[in-house]
């Protein structure tokens, strides 16, 4: 029984190490985008908010991971992929002093996504839901 317990602890330590290394890799500039984003197209995206006081904004997306941290723009953030499939991804991210967030993105087509995000940006809480649609090339 003792041997099995040590083996389980060793496996646990390897898994924790692998997850930690994956989190660091995701934060690096050359990290691959989550699987759900790989079929999407870069370019100009229009994000149309849902609910009262919803706003529409345009975003030039050169890296599809920008859709996962809309409130934090191009801030360098460390991210962790909670779940990732062909049509949906959930990430949490930490941007140090700039704040943090959690984003759920659902892919409907290569040019249409649904985004829900919440967290803290510049010391204030935020939460939003938006439809993102690719509208063309960046101007």
N, C-alpha and C positions, 0 to 999 in steps of 0.2 A: 504494500500500500504506500509506503514511504517513497519508493522508487517512482510509482505512478504519479504521486503528488509533485515530485521534483520535475518529472517530465512535463506535466501540465504547466508548471510555472515557467519552464524553459520555453515551451511553445507560446505561452502568453507573452513572455518578454520579447520573443521574435516578432509576434504580431504587433505589439505596441511599437517596437522599433520600426517596422515596415510602415505602419500608419504615420508615425512621426516623420519619417523620411518622405513619404508621399505628400504630407502637408507642406513641407519645406519646398519640395519640387514644384508644387502647384503655385507657389508664390513667385517662382522665378520667371523671368521674362520669356524663356523658351519653353515653358510648360505647355503641354497639349490642352486644347479646349476640351471640356466634357463631351462625351459621346453625343448627347442631345443637341449640342451646338454645331456639330460637324457638318450637317447638311444645310445650315443657314448661309446666307450670303452677306458679305460685308457691303457697306455703302451707307446711304442716308436712310435712317430709320425715323419714323414718326411714332412717338409714344403718346397715345391718347388715354388720359386718365379716366377712371370710372368714379361715379359718385358725385356728390355736391362739390362745388368749387373745383371740379376736375379741370386740369389744364392739358394742353397739347404742346409738346415740344419736339424739336427735331434734334437728332443726334447723329453725327458722322461716326460710324462704327468701322474702325480699321482692324480691331481685334474683337471677336465675338464675345469674349469674356466681359466686355464693357456692359453688355446687357444684364449681367449678373450683379453689378454694383453701380447702378444708375445714380444713386444719391451721392456716391463718392467719386464720380468722374474717373479721372486717370490716376487717382491716388494709388500708391503702391500698397497693396493689401495682401495679407496672408489669407489664403482661402482653404476651406476643407469641404470636399464634396460629400454630402450626406447620402444622396442617392442620385443615380444617373442611369437613364435608359435611352432608348432611341427617340422617345418623344417627350421626356420630362427630366428636369434636373433640379436638385435642391442643393444649395451651397450656403455655408455660413462663412463669414469673412471678418477679419480684424484689420483695421487701418490705423492702429496705434492711436495717437492723439486725435486723429480725424474722426474716429468712431468705429462702428461695426454694423453688421447686418446679417440678415438671412433672406435669401431670395428663392422663390419657387418659380420656375419658368417651364411653361408647357408649349411645345412646338405643335402648331396646327398645320403649317405648310413651310416651305423653305423661305417664305417671305412674311409669315404671320406667326406671332407668338403671344401668349398671355403671361404677364409678369405680376407677381405679388411679392412685395418686399417690405421689410420693417427693420428698424434698428435705431441707431443714434448717429447723427451727423452733426459735427461741429457743436457738440454738447446738447443738442435738442433731439427728442424722439421724432421718428417719422414712420409712416406706414402708408403704402399706396398700392393700388391695383391699376394696371394699365394694359392696353392692347398695343403691341408693337408691330408695325408694318413697314417693310422695306419699300421705300418710295422711289429709289433711283440711286444714281451715283452721287457721291459727295460733290458739292459745288465748291 
